[in-house]
Amino acid sequence: MDQHANTHGASITDRGSARLLAVVEVEKEQRIRCQQPGCNHTVYKAIHVVDEQGTLLVLGSTCFAKQYGSPTKLGDPAYGNGGGRVLTSEERQMLQDNTRAFIERFAKEYLAHRAAAQAKLQSMRARPVPAYANFASWPHPLIRQKPSPEPAMAPARPGPWPWMKPRTSMAYFKLKDGSAWVRVERHDGQQMLAPLPVFEGWDEALPALCGTADLEHTAYVVPDIRRAIAYLRERAVVTLVTGVWKDIAGKSAETSW
């Protein structure tokens, strides 16, 4: 390990001077040792790379939380979105042997990805916006609607997403950063996370653990709903689980700030 990554003898006293640079993962069989003095554990999930007054620290999630007060004390990482990308064997070796070179490479990759995402967003602006993506056009739950010509026993409107599976529950999450997301089930049973309302940059707002952005559906395709929900709950100021769309729309209107 080079001198920049060696933490033995480094004192973490001024938490305000620390900066979280990245959160990554390695394969289970390629665990690396946490550099917290006195910790002899090896880690492979949620490896935190921190800049502590110029010294780079590579910490496991438990030691990180103990040192800085909580898992979220330093906020989101400077590079990446906290999803914990799995490193290649080469990257893992670089993280261990030359942490500064690894971070420089990781940052360059992240910035290039962000630039590409911005270019993609510019392209999206030229496309027609789906009707259900325009929150302003949705019926407000507090505005009295004209009587529906449909039978009185017709099911309540399931939501603004035409691909949503009828009679399934939804979960609303209003996050501390001001964005809001709804967990919605697609017709084929696939769990999705849709921004509510849609905002510029929504397709790069969530970490990889929440899935990949599907521009056609204006939502993320979620591979592991439990991990995604845990991520959202940790950052949410308002949550609501319901099977009634008007409850979601009402809560969105209440928390629009």
C-alpha positions in Angstrom: 0.0 0.0 0.0 1.4 3.4 -0.9 1.8 6.2 1.7 -1.4 7.8 0.6 -3.5 4.8 1.4 -1.8 3.7 4.6 -4.0 4.6 7.5 -2.1 3.1 10.4 -1.1 6.0 12.5 -3.7 8.3 10.9 -5.9 9.9 13.5 -9.6 10.6 12.6 -10.6 13.3 14.9 -11.9 16.2 12.8 -15.0 14.7 11.1 -15.7 17.9 9.3 -12.5 17.6 7.3 -13.4 14.1 5.9 -14.8 13.7 2.4 -16.3 10.5 1.1 -14.9 9.9 -2.4 -16.4 6.5 -3.4 -18.3 3.4 -2.3 -17.3 0.3 -4.1 -17.5 -3.5 -3.9 -15.2 -6.4 -4.8 -15.9 -10.1 -5.4 -16.5 -12.1 -2.1 -13.4 -14.3 -2.8 -11.3 -11.1 -3.4 -11.9 -9.4 0.0 -9.6 -6.6 1.0 -8.6 -5.7 4.6 -10.2 -2.7 6.3 -7.5 -0.2 7.1 -9.0 1.1 10.3 -6.3 0.7 13.0 -7.1 -2.2 15.2 -9.6 -3.8 12.7 -8.5 -7.1 11.3 -11.6 -7.8 9.3 -11.7 -8.3 5.5 -14.5 -6.7 3.5 -16.1 -6.9 0.1 -19.4 -5.0 0.3 -19.8 -1.2 0.8 -16.0 -0.4 0.8 -15.7 3.3 1.6 -12.8 5.4 0.3 -12.4 8.6 2.4 -10.1 11.6 2.0 -9.1 12.6 5.5 -7.0 15.8 5.3 -5.1 14.4 2.3 -4.8 10.9 3.5 -6.9 8.3 1.7 -8.6 5.7 3.9 -10.2 2.5 2.8 -12.8 1.4 5.3 -15.4 -1.2 5.7 -19.0 0.0 6.3 -19.0 -0.8 10.1 -15.7 1.0 10.8 -16.9 3.9 8.6 -20.1 4.3 10.6 -18.3 4.1 13.9 -15.7 6.7 12.9 -18.1 9.2 11.4 -21.2 8.7 13.5 -23.5 7.0 11.0 -23.4 5.3 7.6 -24.7 8.6 6.0 -22.7 11.1 8.0 -20.6 12.3 5.1 -23.4 12.3 2.6 -23.2 10.8 -0.9 -19.8 10.1 -2.4 -18.1 12.6 -4.6 -17.7 10.1 -7.4 -20.4 7.6 -8.2 -23.8 7.5 -6.5 -23.2 5.2 -3.6 -24.4 2.1 -5.4 -21.2 0.1 -4.8 -20.0 -0.8 -8.3 -18.2 -4.2 -8.3 -14.5 -3.6 -9.2 -12.6 -5.7 -11.6 -9.5 -7.7 -10.3 -7.3 -5.0 -11.8 -9.2 -2.2 -10.1 -9.3 -4.1 -6.8 -5.5 -4.5 -6.9 -5.1 -0.8 -7.7 -7.4 0.2 -4.8 -5.2 -1.9 -2.5 -1.8 -0.9 -3.8 -2.2 2.6 -5.0 -5.4 4.1 -3.7 -4.8 7.6 -5.1 -4.2 6.3 -8.6 -7.4 4.3 -8.3 -9.4 7.3 -7.2 -8.1 9.4 -10.1 -9.1 6.7 -12.5 -12.5 6.2 -10.8 -13.2 9.9 -10.9 -12.3 10.2 -14.5 -14.7 7.3 -15.4 -17.5 8.8 -13.3 -17.2 12.3 -14.9 -17.1 10.7 -18.4 -20.3 8.8 -17.5 -22.0 11.9 -16.2 -21.1 13.8 -19.4 -22.6 11.0 -21.5 -25.7 11.0 -19.3 -26.1 14.8 -19.9 -25.8 14.3 -23.7 -28.4 11.6 -23.5 -30.7 13.9 -21.5 -30.3 16.6 -24.3 -31.4 13.9 -26.8 -34.4 13.0 -24.6 -35.6 16.6 -24.7 -36.1 16.4 -28.4 -38.5 13.4 -28.0 -42.2 13.7 -27.3 -43.0 13.5 -23.6 -45.4 10.7 -22.6 -48.7 12.1 -21.3 -48.3 10.3 -18.0 -44.9 12.0 -17.4 -46.6 15.4 -17.1 -47.6 15.6 -13.5 -49.4 18.9 -14.0 -51.9 17.2 -16.3 -52.9 14.6 -13.7 -56.2 15.1 -11.9 -55.5 16.6 -8.5 -57.1 14.6 -5.7 -58.5 17.8 -4.0 -60.3 19.0 -7.2 -63.8 17.6 -7.6 -64.1 15.7 -10.8 -67.2 15.3 -13.0 -69.1 12.1 -12.5 -67.6 9.3 -14.5 -69.8 7.8 -17.2 -68.5 4.4 -16.1 -70.5 2.1 -13.8 -70.4 3.1 -10.1 -68.5 -0.1 -9.2 -65.7 0.5 -11.7 -62.2 0.3 -10.0 -60.4 3.5 -9.0 -57.9 4.9 -11.3 -54.7 2.8 -10.8 -52.2 5.6 -11.6 -50.7 7.6 -14.4 -48.5 4.8 -15.7 -50.2 2.9 -18.6 -47.8 -0.1 -18.0 -48.8 -0.5 -14.3 -50.4 -3.8 -13.3 -53.9 -3.2 -12.1 -54.9 -3.7 -8.4 -51.3 -3.8 -7.1 -49.9 -1.7 -4.4 -47.6 1.4 -4.7 -45.0 2.8 -2.4 -44.3 6.6 -2.3 -40.9 7.9 -1.0 -40.2 11.6 -0.6 -36.4 12.0 -0.2 -34.4 14.6 1.7 -33.0 15.9 -1.6 -36.5 16.9 -2.7 -37.0 14.1 -5.3 -39.9 11.7 -4.9 -40.2 8.1 -6.2 -43.0 5.6 -6.5 -42.5 1.8 -6.5 -44.8 0.5 -9.1 -45.4 -3.1 -10.5 -45.4 -3.5 -14.2 -47.9 -5.8 -16.1 -45.3 -8.6 -16.2 -44.6 -8.4 -12.5 -41.3 -6.4 -12.8 -40.8 -3.9 -10.0 -40.2 -0.3 -11.2 -39.2 3.0 -9.5 -40.8 6.0 -11.2 -40.0 9.7 -10.4 -42.9 11.7 -9.2 -43.0 14.1 -10.9 -40.5 13.5 -13.6 -37.5 15.9 -13.4 -34.4 16.7 -15.4 -31.7 14.2 -14.6 -34.0 11.6 -13.1 -32.3 8.8 -15.1 -29.0 9.3 -13.3 -30.4 10.3 -9.8 -30.4 6.8 -8.3 -27.5 4.4 -7.6 -26.9 1.2 -9.6 -28.5 -0.9 -6.8 -31.8 0.7 -7.7 -31.6 -0.6 -11.2 -31.2 0.9 -14.7 -33.2 3.8 -16.2 -35.7 2.8 -18.8 -36.4 5.8 -20.9 -39.5 4.2 -22.6 -41.2 3.7 -19.3 -39.7 6.8 -17.6 -38.8 4.6 -14.6 -36.0 2.4 -13.2 -36.1 -1.3 -13.8 -35.3 -2.7 -10.3 -33.4 -6.0 -10.0 -33.5 -6.3 -6.2 -36.5 -4.4 -4.7 -35.5 -5.1 -1.1 -32.2 -3.3 -1.5 -33.7 -0.5 -3.4 -36.5 0.0 -0.8 -33.9 0.0 2.0 -31.9 2.7 0.1 -34.9 4.9 -0.3 -36.2 4.4 3.3 -32.8 5.5 4.7 -33.1 8.8 2.8 -36.8 9.4 3.0 -38.6 12.0 5.0 -42.1 10.8 3.9 -43.2 7.2 3.0 -46.6 5.8 2.1 -47.7 2.4 0.9 -51.1 2.1 -0.6 -53.2 0.6 -3.4 -55.0 3.8 -4.1 -53.6 6.3 -6.6 -55.4 9.3 -5.1 -53.5 8.7 -1.8 -50.2 8.9 -3.7 -51.2 12.0 -5.6 -52.5 13.7 -2.4 -49.3 12.9 -0.5 -47.3 14.3 -3.5 -49.3 17.5 -3.4 -48.8 17.9 0.4 -45.0 17.4 0.2 -44.3 19.4 -3.0 -41.4 21.6 -1.8 
